[in-house]
Amino acid sequence: MQYVNPNELSNAVCNLYDVKKVVKSLGLNDTLKDNEGSEGTISDCIEDILLFLEQLEANSPYEEEAA
């Protein structure tokens, strides 16, 4: 099984937190994520991705190295 580089994973999490801050500062949190009738917002998508990435970090066999 191939694992994600822990440094790249941590970097992706940090980058997404930066994106989350910018989206909030621009007032785009409640903007719909698409024009296809979805009720999901950009903020919902960001939260889902952060949860996924943080779960990957928590379950990484290299967790101690990334800390």
C-alpha positions, 0 to 999 in steps of 0.5 A: 500500500502506498501512503501520502507523504506526511509533509505534503499532507500537512501542507495541504491541510495548512493550505486549505485552512488559508483558503477557508480564511480567504473564502470567509473574508470575501463573504463566500461561505454561503455561496452555492458550490455549483449551479446544478440545484445543490444546496451544498455551499463552498464552506460545506465543501471546504469542511468536508475536504478538511475532515478527510485530510485530517482523518488521513493525517490521524491514520497515517503510519507516519503520524509521528514524523509529521508532528 
